[in-house]
Amino acid sequence: MGKGLRLRHCRRAGGAATALAVLAMLGGCAEEPAAGRTPGGAAAGRAAPPGAASAKARDGESVADFLRRTLPAGSGGTVIAARGGELAYCGGFGTADRASGTPASCRTVYDVMSITKQFTAAAILKLEVTGRLRASDPISRYLGRAVPGDKRGITIEHLLTHTSGLVEGLGDDYEPVSRDELVRQALASKLRSAPGAEFHYSNTGYSLLAAIIEKASGEGYEPFLARHLFAPAGMHRTGYVLPKWPRQLVAVEYDSEGRSQGRPIDHPWAADGPYWHLRGNGGMLSTAGDMFRWHRALLGDEILPAQARKRLFAPHAGIPDSDELIGPGPSHYGYGWVATRTPEGPLAWHNGGNDWSLGYLAHWPRDGVLVFWVSNHAYQDGKWDLQERSEKLTLGIADRVRAEER
């Protein structure tokens, strides 16, 4: 089984389940030099309380210096941070491709894994504000009379908040499963709980949302996102297959023994994107620069009006044992985001991960701070596990961005 939080997208391979300024300078972003690390980095484990991290930030430590002492030697990835529409930091660390010696940078393309879910959720709200569906609609309105009695009470909102009762997953990410077959499998599956009764993280539910987006819009899932979300936000390097990334810009992923697992685009997909055990719940490719553009779009009305954006981040469903997640207290699931209270105000975040890579996106709506980091080699046996450092990394970067404003 994979390591880490329940909220990570779990790549299922081999048939087995494995276990969350300045745009002119972005062609990539303006890059800091790749962050070097002292061997061993900071001690693994839960981060110090947010107040303690802030005290260190007030000592004048920059984001770059913090990363140098916190990231372990040998890992690779990219970090971007911003406040409002102003870029505060963007830089790579380690390599995107060891065989060619290509360094990770702000132009590197990564699988953002379960961070994909917030794009799916935003697409649902886009359809709602244009009058083509409502979050309160039962799924039977879009999936037809094939919906059995035990699932007729499931609404779109239940899928968005992981309260449908559906199972986490139904099979291998790379199994050649069509949309209609995915829907058939989901409707035939046994519920873990009654609709609306309990929180159970479900990748299957987000794949059903992708199917509903297609049925309600009359467009394919990725084309709808590209036209209504990514294009208005200026995110031309985000998608499944529509962006034409140069191959050398796509990061190679490495397992916990340091062996190459290839690029995400090397794995079996359909001609129009991943098969349906993955589509809508994970597998989206993007860059740090585009995640900054996504953050900027969420601060304004480019993709959704203010009331719809508030619903993305609102605390809809309590997450059991969520004091183990980021922040000092309990967390709730919104629509494709986790909602957590911090001393700096409400925090909206999500992670994504598999046995090789890990990423976090954190967005504080009150003061407009963004932190996004992603690694294509997140685990090394006996040496490091970035999941254990995720809170320290995420909150530490944010604190240093705020300190630089003082």
C-alpha positions in Angstrom: 0.0 0.0 0.0 1.1 3.6 -0.6 2.2 5.9 2.1 0.6 9.0 3.6 -2.8 10.8 3.8 -6.1 9.4 2.9 -6.4 12.4 0.5 -3.7 11.3 -1.8 -4.7 10.0 -5.2 -3.6 6.4 -5.1 -2.0 5.1 -8.3 -3.2 1.6 -8.9 -0.8 -0.2 -11.1 -0.2 -3.8 -11.9 -3.7 -4.7 -10.7 -2.9 -3.9 -7.1 -4.2 -0.9 -5.1 -1.4 1.5 -3.9 -2.1 4.1 -1.4 -3.8 14.1 -0.7 5.1 41.5 -11.5 5.2 38.9 -13.5 3.6 36.6 -16.0 6.0 37.9 -18.6 8.7 36.2 -16.6 6.8 32.9 -16.8 7.8 30.9 -19.8 8.8 29.6 -17.0 8.6 31.9 -14.0 11.5 34.0 -12.8 13.6 31.3 -11.2 15.6 31.3 -8.1 18.7 29.1 -8.4 17.9 25.5 -7.7 17.7 25.0 -4.0 20.7 23.1 -2.6 20.3 21.0 0.5 22.4 20.0 3.4 22.5 16.1 3.4 19.7 14.8 5.6 17.8 18.1 5.6 15.5 18.9 8.5 14.2 16.2 10.8 11.2 14.3 9.5 7.9 14.5 11.4 5.1 16.9 12.0 5.9 20.6 11.7 6.3 23.0 14.5 3.1 24.9 15.3 2.4 27.7 12.8 3.4 30.4 15.3 6.9 28.8 15.8 7.4 28.8 12.0 6.5 32.4 11.9 9.0 33.3 14.5 11.8 31.8 12.4 10.5 33.6 9.4 10.8 37.0 11.2 14.5 36.3 11.7 14.9 37.1 8.0 15.2 33.6 6.5 14.1 33.7 2.8 12.0 31.0 1.1 15.2 29.9 -0.8 17.2 29.5 2.5 14.3 27.7 4.2 14.1 25.2 1.3 17.9 24.6 1.3 17.7 23.4 4.9 14.4 21.6 4.7 14.5 19.6 1.5 16.5 16.4 1.5 19.4 15.9 -0.8 18.4 13.8 -3.8 14.8 14.7 -4.1 13.6 16.7 -7.1 10.7 19.1 -7.8 9.5 22.7 -8.1 8.2 25.3 -5.6 6.2 28.4 -6.3 4.8 30.9 -3.9 2.9 34.2 -4.3 0.9 36.8 -2.4 -2.1 38.0 -4.3 -1.1 38.5 -7.9 2.6 39.0 -7.1 5.0 36.1 -7.5 7.3 35.7 -4.4 9.4 32.7 -5.4 9.6 30.1 -8.1 12.5 27.6 -8.4 13.3 24.0 -9.0 15.3 21.6 -6.9 17.1 18.5 -8.0 16.5 17.0 -11.5 13.4 16.4 -13.7 15.3 13.7 -15.6 18.4 12.2 -14.2 19.4 10.3 -17.4 19.7 13.6 -19.3 20.7 15.7 -16.4 17.7 18.0 -16.9 17.2 20.2 -13.8 13.8 20.7 -12.4 12.5 24.3 -13.1 9.4 26.4 -13.2 8.8 25.2 -16.7 8.8 21.5 -15.7 5.5 19.6 -16.3 4.3 17.4 -13.5 1.4 15.1 -12.8 -0.6 17.0 -10.2 -2.5 13.9 -9.2 -5.5 14.5 -6.9 -5.2 18.3 -7.2 -7.1 17.5 -10.4 -10.2 17.3 -8.3 -10.5 21.0 -7.8 -10.6 21.5 -11.6 -13.5 19.0 -11.7 -15.3 20.7 -8.9 -14.9 24.1 -10.5 -16.3 22.8 -13.8 -19.4 21.6 -12.0 -19.9 25.0 -10.5 -19.3 26.6 -13.9 -22.2 24.4 -15.3 -24.3 25.5 -12.3 -23.8 29.2 -12.8 -24.7 28.8 -16.5 -27.9 27.0 -15.6 -27.1 23.5 -16.9 -27.2 21.7 -13.6 -27.5 22.2 -9.8 -25.3 20.7 -7.1 -28.5 19.5 -5.4 -29.5 17.4 -8.5 -29.7 13.6 -8.0 -27.1 11.8 -10.2 -30.0 9.9 -11.8 -30.9 13.1 -13.7 -27.7 12.7 -15.7 -27.0 8.9 -15.5 -30.5 7.8 -16.3 -32.8 5.0 -15.1 -29.9 2.7 -14.7 -29.2 4.2 -11.2 -30.3 1.5 -8.7 -32.4 2.2 -5.7 -29.6 2.4 -3.1 -27.9 5.1 -5.1 -30.9 7.2 -6.2 -30.4 9.4 -3.2 -26.9 10.4 -4.3 -26.6 14.0 -5.4 -23.9 15.9 -7.3 -23.0 17.6 -4.0 -22.5 14.2 -2.3 -19.9 13.3 -5.1 -18.2 16.7 -4.6 -17.8 16.2 -0.8 -17.0 12.5 -0.7 -20.3 11.8 1.1 -21.9 9.6 -1.6 -20.9 6.4 0.1 -19.1 5.2 -3.0 -15.9 3.2 -2.8 -12.5 4.8 -3.1 -11.6 3.1 -6.4 -12.7 0.3 -8.7 -9.5 -0.8 -10.4 -6.2 -0.1 -12.1 -5.7 3.5 -13.3 -4.4 2.1 -16.6 -7.1 -0.4 -17.2 -8.8 0.4 -20.5 -12.2 1.4 -19.1 -14.6 3.6 -21.0 -16.9 6.2 -19.5 -20.0 4.0 -19.8 -18.2 1.0 -18.2 -17.0 3.2 -15.3 -20.5 4.4 -14.7 -21.8 0.8 -14.9 -19.2 -0.4 -12.4 -19.9 2.5 -10.0 -23.6 1.9 -10.1 -23.1 -1.8 -9.4 -20.7 -1.3 -6.5 -21.6 -1.8 -2.9 -22.0 1.5 -0.9 -19.8 2.0 2.1 -22.5 4.1 3.8 -25.8 5.6 3.0 -25.7 8.8 0.8 -24.9 11.8 2.8 -24.2 9.9 6.0 -20.4 9.7 6.2 -17.2 11.0 4.6 -15.4 8.4 2.5 -12.8 9.7 0.1 -13.8 8.4 -3.4 -11.9 8.8 -6.6 -14.8 6.9 -8.2 -17.1 9.7 -7.2 -14.9 12.3 -9.0 -14.8 10.1 -12.2 -18.6 10.1 -12.1 -18.5 13.9 -11.8 -16.4 14.0 -15.0 -19.1 11.8 -16.7 -21.8 14.2 -15.5 -19.8 17.2 -16.9 -19.8 15.5 -20.3 -23.5 14.7 -20.2 -24.6 18.1 -19.0 -22.3 20.1 -21.3 -22.3 18.0 -24.4 -18.5 18.4 -24.5 -15.6 16.1 -23.6 -14.3 16.5 -20.0 -10.9 18.0 -21.0 -12.2 20.2 -23.8 -14.8 21.7 -21.4 -12.1 22.4 -18.8 -9.8 23.9 -21.4 -12.4 26.2 -22.8 -14.2 27.4 -19.7 -11.5 27.2 -17.0 -8.0 27.0 -18.3 -8.2 29.4 -21.3 -9.8 32.2 -19.3 -7.1 31.7 -16.6 -4.3 31.7 -19.1 -3.4 28.1 -18.2 -2.2 26.9 -21.6 0.2 24.2 -20.1 -2.5 22.3 -18.2 -4.4 19.3 -19.4 -4.3 15.7 -20.3 -3.5 15.7 -24.0 -4.5 19.0 -25.5 -1.3 21.0 -24.5 1.6 19.9 -26.7 4.4 19.9 -24.2 8.0 19.2 -25.4 8.7 15.7 -24.0 11.9 16.9 -22.3 9.9 19.3 -20.1 7.8 16.5 -18.6 9.3 15.2 -15.3 10.4 11.5 -15.0 9.0 10.0 -11.8 11.3 7.9 -9.5 10.3 5.2 -7.0 11.5 4.8 -3.4 14.6 2.9 -4.6 15.5 5.7 -7.1 14.4 3.7 -10.2 12.9 5.5 -13.1 9.1 4.9 -13.6 9.0 7.0 -16.8 7.0 10.0 -17.5 3.2 10.2 -16.9 2.7 10.4 -20.6 4.5 7.1 -21.1 1.7 5.1 -19.3 -1.3 3.5 -21.1 -3.9 6.1 -21.9 -6.7 6.5 -24.4 -6.3 8.9 -27.3 -8.2 11.6 -25.5 -6.6 11.2 -22.0 -6.5 8.7 -19.2 -9.0 5.8 -18.9 -11.9 6.4 -16.6 -10.6 4.9 -13.4 -8.4 8.0 -13.4 -10.2 10.6 -15.4 -11.6 13.5 -13.4 -10.0 12.4 -10.1 -6.3 12.6 -11.0 -3.7 12.5 -13.7 -3.8 16.2 -14.9 -0.5 17.6 -16.0 0.5 21.2 -15.2 3.4 23.5 -14.3 4.2 25.7 -11.4 3.4 28.8 -13.6 0.0 27.5 -14.4 -0.8 26.8 -10.8 0.1 30.4 -10.1 -2.3 31.4 -12.9 -5.0 29.2 -11.3 -4.5 30.9 -7.9 -4.8 34.3 -9.6 -8.0 33.3 -11.3 -9.5 32.1 -8.0 -8.8 35.6 -6.5 -11.0 37.2 -9.2 -14.0 36.5 -11.5 -12.2 35.1 -14.5 -13.7 31.7 -14.1 -16.3 31.8 -11.4 -18.2 34.6 -9.6 -17.5 35.3 -5.9 -20.4 33.3 -4.5 -19.4 30.2 -6.5 -15.8 30.5 -5.4 -16.9 30.7 -1.8 -18.6 27.3 -2.2 -15.5 25.7 -3.4 -13.7 26.5 -0.2 -16.7 26.2 2.3 -16.4 23.5 4.9 -19.1 21.1 3.7 -18.2 17.7 5.2 -16.1 16.9 8.3 -13.1 14.7 7.7 -12.5 12.0 10.4 -9.2 12.3 12.3 -8.4 15.5 10.4 -6.2 16.9 13.2 -3.5 14.7 11.5 -3.7 16.9 8.4 -2.3 20.4 7.8 -3.1 23.0 10.5 -3.8 22.9 14.2 -7.4 21.7 14.2 -10.1 19.7 12.4 -10.6 20.0 8.6 -13.6 19.7 6.4 -14.0 18.9 2.7 -15.3 21.5 0.4 -15.8 21.1 -3.3 -12.4 19.6 -4.4 -10.6 21.4 -1.6 -9.9 20.8 2.1 -11.0 23.6 4.3 -8.9 24.2 7.5 -8.7 27.1 10.0 -5.3 28.6 10.7 -4.1 31.6 12.6 -3.7 33.4 9.3 -7.3 32.7 8.4 -9.1 30.0 6.4 -6.8 27.8 4.4 -8.0 25.9 1.3 -5.6 23.1 0.2 -5.4 19.7 -1.4 -2.6 17.2 -2.0 -2.0 14.5 -4.6 0.4 11.6 -4.5 1.3 8.1 -5.5 4.2 5.8 -4.7 6.6 8.1 -6.6 5.4 11.7 -6.6 3.7 14.1 -4.1 2.3 17.6 -4.5 0.6 20.2 -2.3 -1.4 23.3 -3.3 -2.4 25.7 -0.5 -4.4 28.9 -1.0 -5.3 31.4 1.8 -8.2 33.5 0.4 -8.0 36.2 3.1 -4.5 37.4 2.3 -4.0 35.8 -1.1 -1.0 33.6 -0.2 -0.3 30.7 -2.5 2.1 27.8 -1.9 2.5 25.0 -4.5 5.2 22.4 -4.4 5.5 19.1 -6.2 8.2 16.4 -6.2 8.8 13.7 -8.8 10.9 11.7 -6.2 9.1 12.1 -2.9 10.3 9.0 -1.1 13.6 7.3 -0.7 13.9 4.1 1.4 15.7 4.8 4.6 16.4 8.4 3.8 13.3 10.6 3.3 9.6 10.8 3.0 8.3 14.2 1.9 4.8 13.3 3.2 6.3 13.5 6.7 7.7 17.0 5.9 4.6 18.3 4.0 3.1 20.5 6.8 6.5 22.0 7.6 7.2 22.7 4.0 3.8 24.2 3.2 3.3 26.3 6.2 7.0 27.3 6.4 7.0 28.6 2.8 3.8 30.6 3.5 5.2 32.1 6.7 8.3 33.3 4.8 6.2 34.9 2.1 4.3 36.8 4.7 7.4 37.8 6.5 8.9 39.3 3.4 5.9 41.7 3.2 6.6 43.1 6.7 
